[in-house]
Amino acid sequence: MAVAQELLDILVCPACKLPVKLTPDGQGLKCAQCRRVYPIKDDIPDMIIDDAKIEAE
């Protein structure tokens, strides 16, 4: 089961409060502003700032 679209529509980055988008591989949620990628574990987004990885542009 994937993350529900209704949830994806309301999730925002906890660091900068902007919407996040599903990564192409479906394994995380990325914020375009701060480039943090929040992992998805067992179909549950982990929106803890310390658990996110910052991707290079």
C-alpha positions as CSV (number, residue, x, y, z in Angstrom):
1,M,0.0,0.0,0.0
2,A,1.4,3.4,-0.9
3,V,1.0,6.7,0.9
4,A,-2.6,8.0,0.3
5,Q,-2.9,10.9,-2.1
6,E,-5.1,12.7,0.4
7,L,-2.2,12.7,2.9
8,L,0.3,13.8,0.2
9,D,-1.9,16.7,-0.6
10,I,-1.7,18.1,3.0
11,L,1.9,17.2,4.1
12,V,4.4,20.1,4.4
13,C,8.0,20.3,5.3
14,P,8.3,20.7,9.1
15,A,11.4,22.9,8.6
16,C,10.1,25.5,6.1
17,K,6.4,24.8,6.0
18,L,6.2,24.3,2.2
19,P,4.6,21.4,0.4
20,V,6.6,18.2,-0.1
21,K,6.5,16.0,-3.2
22,L,7.0,12.3,-3.6
23,T,10.5,11.4,-4.9
24,P,10.7,9.6,-8.3
25,D,11.5,6.3,-6.6
26,G,8.6,6.7,-4.1
27,Q,10.9,6.2,-1.1
28,G,10.7,9.7,0.3
29,L,9.1,13.1,0.3
30,K,11.2,16.0,-0.9
31,C,11.0,19.7,-0.1
32,A,12.0,21.8,-3.0
33,Q,12.9,24.8,-0.8
34,C,15.4,23.2,1.7
35,R,16.1,20.0,-0.3
36,R,15.3,17.8,2.7
37,V,14.1,14.3,1.8
38,Y,12.0,12.7,4.5
39,P,12.0,8.9,4.3
40,I,8.9,6.7,3.9
41,K,9.0,3.7,6.2
42,D,6.4,1.0,5.9
43,D,4.2,3.4,3.9
44,I,4.4,6.0,6.7
45,P,6.1,9.3,6.0
46,D,8.8,10.0,8.7
47,M,8.5,13.8,8.9
48,I,11.1,14.2,11.7
49,I,13.7,16.9,10.7
50,D,16.6,15.0,12.2
51,D,15.7,11.9,10.1
52,A,15.7,13.8,6.8
53,K,18.7,13.8,4.4
54,I,19.6,17.0,2.6
55,E,20.1,16.3,-1.2
56,A,22.4,18.2,-3.4
57,E,20.7,20.1,-6.2
